[in-house]
Amino acid sequence: MSNSIQIIPLANLALAFIPVIAVIVIIWKWNLGYGSSLYAIFRMLIQLLLIGYFLAYIFKTDSALVVIAVLAVMLFSSSWIALRTIKVPRKILYLKSFWSISLGGVIILLLMTQGVLDLQPWYLPSYVIPLAGMIFANGMNSVSLAGERLQAEINRDIPYEQARIIAFQASLIPITNSLLAVGLVSLPGMMTGQILSGVSPLIAVRYQIMVMCMIFGSAGISSAIFLALVESNLTTEDRAESAGITNRST
């Protein structure tokens, strides 16, 4: 099996945007407001180009402080983005989002890097940063789904305990679907990347099992902690006050 990965010429890479353009046209035709999608795509391009150069430097560093700083930025950013779907002002829920993703993510990151992989040194950037990205991103998405669904259920006058259960189940739908589909419908990114780079599929499978366990754990733990912390902000009694704050902030 070849140990080199196929290089994508820029001209060929441009072809990948054909389906993107098709979706943008659909959004435009249906009057859904294509501006946010264009902004997201443009931002994705800039962020990935920048992170490509940045990671090339980070992976060569031998400083634990640099790695910790990168992880901190990832945590602060994911905690802010997770609240995008919730109508309560972000500044009110930010610390709760931060602690939810941190507790649900950092513990799992340590377990995987120090227990499963036994990295030497413990902060090995080429492993810690990609794994942290997957863990924090899944915690972020889970918190976002849980918060949005919790608020929707409470606005329907569903009791908090019942709304919390519904929201928790909803937050796990994407990752549960991934668990059911992996190997049958999809070959996940890490496994695909390793196979393309020449790693034995049997070894790639072990890594993918670790990844699926860690993202399921981070998603469930982060959303559970968040749902427990935000009760005082999203209960029926506080709904009118929260709506008032939202109106004043906009």
N, C-alpha and C positions, 0 to 999 in steps of 0.2 A: 504493500500500500504506500502511495506517495506521501512524503512528509511535508510537502509544500502545498500551500493553499492557493487557489486560483485568484490571480489579481484581476480586479474589475477596472477596465479602462473608464475614464470619465465619460466618454461618448456612450459607452454601453450603460453606464449608471443612469444616464439621462432617460433611458427607456423605462426605468422603474417609475418615472413620474407620469406615465401614460394613464394608469388606473387612478392616480391621484387627481389628475386633471378631469377624468371622467366623473369622479365623485363631486368635484367642485362645480362642474357644469350642472349636475343634478341638483345640488344645493341651490345654485343660482336660479335654475328653472322653477324650482318649487318655492322660491321667495323665502328661504330659510335664513338668509343672511350669511353670505359666504366670507365676510370679512374675518370672523373669528377663526375659520378654518385656514384661510390664507396666512393669518398671523401665526397660528400654531405650526404650520408647515415651515414657514420662514424661520421661526424661532428654533424649531427642531434642527434645521440645517445649520444655523449659526452655532447652536449649542454643541452639536456633534463635531463640527469642524474644530471648534475651540478645544473641546475635551480630548479630541484625538491628539493634538499637540501637547496638551496639558498632561495626559496620562503617559505619554512617551517620556516626559521628564519625571513624573511621580514614580513610575515603575523602576527607574534607575536610582531613586533616592534611597538612602540608608538611614532615614530619620523617622523615628516613631512619632515625633511631634507633627511632622508634615502629614502623615497618614491620619492622625487624630484630628487635625484641623480639617482635612477633607471630609472625614466622617461627620464632623460637627456641621459643616456647611450642608451636607446631604440631609442631615436630620432637621436642621432649621428650615430648609427649603421644603422638604416633604411635609412637614407639620403645617406650614402655611398653605401649600397647595391643596392639602386634604380637606380644608374647610371651604373650598370653592363652591361646593354645592349646597352649603347650609346658609340659610338666610340670616341667622344671628351674626352680628358683626364679628369678623375674625379675631379682633383683639380681645374679645371676651372669652373665646374658646381656645386661643392659641396655646396657652400653657398646657391645657388638658390634652390637646392634640399632640403636643410635643412629648409629654410624658407617656402617652399611650404608645406612640410609635417607638420611643426610646426604650421603654421597658419591654415592649413586645419584640423589639429588634436587636438591641445590643446583647441581651442575654443569649438569644439564639445565635447571633453572630459569634460570640465567644465559644458557645458549645460546638459549633461547626468547625471553626478555625483551630481551636485548641484541643477539642475532644476528638472529633471525627478525623480531621486532617493533620492535627498535631504539627502545625506550622512552626518552622524555625528560620528566622525569628518570628515571634508571634504577630508582628505587624507587616508581614511580607505583602507589599502593596499589590502585586499582580494577582493575589488571591483575595485579600481582605477587601479591597475596594470594589471589585465586581460583585462579590458575594453580598457585601453590605448594600450595594445598589439594588440588587434583587430583593433583599429582605425589606429594606426601607420602602421601596416602591410598592410592594405588596401590602405592607402595613398601611401606607398612605391610601391606596385604593380601597382597602377594606374599611378604614375609618371614614372615608368620604361616602361610600355606599351606606354604611351604617348610620351616619349622621343624617344624610338626606332622607333615608327611609324612616328613621325614628321621628323626624320632624313631620313628615307627611302623615304618619299614623297618629301622632298626637294632635295634629290639626283636624283629624277626623274624630277627635274626642275618644280615642282608644286609651284605656288605662296604661300608665307608664310601663308596668311590669309586662303586659302583653305586647305593647309596642316595642319594647326592648328585645323580646324574643323574635318578633317578626323582623326587626332590623338586623339582628345578629345573623339570622338565617339568610337574609338577603345579601349580607356582606360576604358570605361564604360561597355564594352561587358561582362566581367566576372561577375560583380556585378549585371548587369541587368538580366543576365541569372539566377543568384541566386534568385533574386526577383521573377522571373516568375516561378521558380521551387520549391520554398520553400512551404512545405505543400503538394505538389503534387508528386514531385520526391524525395525530400530530407527533412530530419529533421535535421536542423543545429546543430552544436556541442554543443552550450550552452543549447539549448532546450533539446537535447538528454541527456546531462549530468544531467540536473536538474530532468528530468523525471526518469532517472535511480537512482538518489539519493532519490527519494520519493516525489518530489515536484509535486503538482497538475498540470496536463497539462494546465489548464486554466491560472494558474499563470505563467507557463513556456512560454506560448504564449505571454504574455505581455512583458516579458523580451526579447523574440526573436524579437518582433516588434520594440522595442527600438534598439536592435542590428542592424537589417536590415536598419533602418533609419540612424543610426550613421555611418555605413560603407559605405552606398551609398553617404552620405554627405561628408565624409572624402575623398573618392575616387574622387568624382567630383570636390570638391573645391581644393584639392591638385594638381590634374592634370591641372586644369584651371590656377592656379597661376603659376605653373611651365612652362606651355606653354607660358604664358605672359612674364615670366622673361628671357627665353632663346632665344628670337628672335635674339638678337645681336650675339649669339654664333652659331646659326644653320641656318642662312639665306643663300641664294644661294651665296651671295658675299663672305661670310666667309667660305664657304665649303672647298675651296682649302687650305686656311690657316689652318683650323682645321685638315684636312687630313695630312698636313705637320707636324703639332705638334704631331699628333698620330704616324706618322712614326718615328719621332725622339725619341719619348718616348718609343717605342718598340725596 
